[in-house]
Amino acid sequence: MNSAPESNRFDIVARIAGCASTLRPAEREVAALILDDLASAARASIGELARRAGVSVATVTRFAKAVGCEDVRELKLRLAQAAAVGERFLHSGAAGGGESGESGDSGKRERRGEDGEPQALVTRVFDDIYTVLARHHELLREAPFAQAAAALRDARMIYVFGMGGGSTALADELRFRLVRLGCPVASYQDSVLQRMVASTMSNETVVVALSVTGRVPELLDSCRIARDYGAKVIALTAPASPLATLADWLVPIVASETDFIYKPSSSRYAMMMALDVLATELALAQPEQTRELLRRMKHTLDAHRGGGERQPVGD
């Protein structure tokens, strides 16, 4: 089945929930059945939906039209698309738990440790970060950091592209790291600016593209344009993604989200780890230049703010 036209997309879950109070009583039974299990409703025939809800087939058809669908076929398509987002975003029990020893409301804030005692939220967040970093410790050992760092070292200009939440912030993070090493670098998060900049590139330019999914259409377009004009691409992204296929050097980032949806994604820590390794690899590729640049920065900062020997070079 084809997806709904771009101009006619809407959130079927929100639509059903929002109009439930205006539906006829029989139609509300259909709404309750669907909201209780989207995936099952998407798979069911119109007759099965009617039977489960205790209503007529005609009521299911009227319900589909009442929530903005042309027919039951379109309703089932939209339900399937909504179910693909994941049950963990639809029910409080799933969103709070999903791992051994978790359940109900307590899962939203804590889970049970091996001794059966509730874990503090700070421990839970730490554990998720540690798990992601440990997994990527092995994964990144085979990544082509040396080759990517050599490309950055030789580039006339480096552009860092990131869009969305974590990648937007980390694009600036990499710019901050590379500026300390004397690199000509700029970061762009706006899709139109990315396209404009990409059209100015050459074979002396390197793009560092950040995307956990590797499937952001605008970012993919910008990288394709950059490649068309001769730029090389270093991608920090999912190995099997469309962005990975555009990369000259791929640094793999594998997201593995838990059912605990309330905290920020820990995948950005994996990407930050990869960025730190890349920046450190570049620093070690030009140690004398790096040492002198960092010495100058430390001298300048200490003269400005005061400080001790072990204060960081930049706050």
Secondary structure by P-SEA (a helix, b strand, c coil): cccccccccccaaaaaaaacccccaaaaaaaaaaaacaaaaaaccaaaaaaaacccaaaaaaaaaaaccccaaaaaaaaaaaaaacccccccccccccccccccccccccccccccccccaaaaaaaaaaaaaaaacccccccaaaaaaaaaaaccbbbbbbcccaaaaaaaaaaaaaaaacccccccccaaaaaaaaaaccccbbbbbbbcccccaaaaaaaaaaaaabbbbbbcccccccccccccccbbbbbbbccccccccaaaaaaaaaaaaaaaaaaaacaaaaaaaaaaaaaaaaaaccccccccccc
